[in-house]
Amino acid sequence: MEKLNYVIKEFNRLHGSEAKARVKKVEEDEVILEFEGSFCATCGLYDYFDDIKWGAMEFGLKIEPVEV
C-alpha cells in the first residue's frame, strides 16, 4: 500500500492542475481509484490512466484499467 500511495502522490503532483487520483477501495488484489478534475482536452483521457500504470510499474505494481 505504501508504494501505491507514493504513485498516487506523484501522479497528483504531476497532474494536479488537471486531474487528481485517490484510492477509493482496496480488496485483495483489486484497487479502485477515483479520478476527478477538468482533464486536459488535448490529451487523451486514457493517457492519465497510462501514466498511473507506468508509474506503478516502476515499483513492481501491476495496474490495469478494467472499467472507466
Secondary structure as UniProt FT lines:
FT   HELIX           2..15
FT   TURN            16..18
FT   STRAND          20..27
FT   TURN            28..29
FT   STRAND          30..36
FT   HELIX           45..57
FT   TURN            58..60
//
